[in-house]
Amino acid sequence: MSDDLRISVDQLRRRMNAGEQFVFIDTRNPQAWAESDVKLPGALRIPVAEAQEHLAEIPRDKPIVTYCT
């Protein structure tokens, strides 16, 4: 497992352009998610407060990127 805990948008874009696949997790709270018109297609929506309850749903075969606004 990598020790990298943060990745910039540019780094992520380069890795994706090189063919690497990721699991994206949108950790915004339900209100922020509902009010936003920006949603990453295919991202799992798991609010931070509910992360423990959803661990089994998160694929483990790709690097995981979490994000919020």
Backbone torsions as a table, in degrees:
resi	resn	phi	psi	omega
1	MET	NA	139.1	-178.7
2	SER	-74.2	150.8	176.5
3	ASP	-86.5	-4.7	-179.5
4	ASP	-68.8	124.3	179.0
5	LEU	-105.2	-17.5	-180.0
6	ARG	-131.5	149.2	177.3
7	ILE	-140.1	137.9	178.0
8	SER	-80.7	163.5	177.0
9	VAL	-60.3	-41.8	179.8
10	ASP	-63.5	-42.4	178.4
11	GLN	-63.3	-43.0	179.7
12	LEU	-63.2	-44.6	179.1
13	ARG	-59.4	-44.7	179.4
14	ARG	-60.5	-44.2	-178.9
15	ARG	-66.7	-38.9	177.9
16	MET	-67.1	-40.6	177.6
17	ASN	-64.0	-25.6	177.5
18	ALA	-83.0	-0.4	176.1
19	GLY	101.0	-1.3	-179.9
20	GLU	-72.7	140.5	178.9
21	GLN	-107.4	149.5	-176.5
22	PHE	-133.1	158.7	167.6
23	VAL	-101.8	123.5	179.1
24	PHE	-103.8	134.2	178.2
25	ILE	-124.4	119.0	177.8
26	ASP	-87.4	112.9	-174.0
27	THR	-100.9	13.4	178.8
28	ARG	-63.7	151.6	177.1
29	ASN	-68.4	160.0	-175.7
30	PRO	-55.0	-38.7	-179.3
31	GLN	-66.3	-46.7	179.9
32	ALA	-62.4	-39.3	179.9
33	TRP	-65.8	-43.8	-178.5
34	ALA	-65.9	-33.2	-177.0
35	GLU	-83.3	-12.2	-175.9
36	SER	-88.4	141.8	172.8
37	ASP	-99.4	6.2	179.6
38	VAL	-112.6	111.0	179.0
39	LYS	-136.2	131.6	-178.8
40	LEU	-77.8	116.8	-179.4
41	PRO	-56.9	133.6	177.5
42	GLY	86.4	-7.3	179.8
43	ALA	-72.1	143.4	172.6
44	LEU	-79.6	138.4	177.7
45	ARG	-104.0	106.7	-179.2
46	ILE	-135.1	103.1	177.9
47	PRO	-59.2	144.6	-177.7
48	VAL	-52.3	-41.7	-177.6
49	ALA	-63.8	-17.2	-178.1
50	GLU	-111.4	9.5	-174.0
51	ALA	-56.5	-45.8	-178.4
52	GLN	-58.7	-36.2	-177.4
53	GLU	-72.3	-17.0	-173.9
54	HIS	-115.3	10.3	-176.8
55	LEU	-55.8	-38.1	-178.0
56	ALA	-67.5	-19.2	-178.7
57	GLU	-84.8	-11.8	-174.4
58	ILE	-88.9	117.8	177.5
59	PRO	-59.6	145.3	-177.1
60	ARG	-113.2	9.1	-175.8
61	ASP	-95.1	2.8	179.2
62	LYS	-140.3	159.2	173.3
63	PRO	-61.4	145.2	-178.5
64	ILE	-105.2	131.0	177.3
65	VAL	-119.2	121.2	175.1
66	THR	-103.6	149.0	179.1
67	TYR	-152.1	157.3	173.6
68	CYS	-150.3	176.1	179.0
69	THR	-119.3	NA	NA
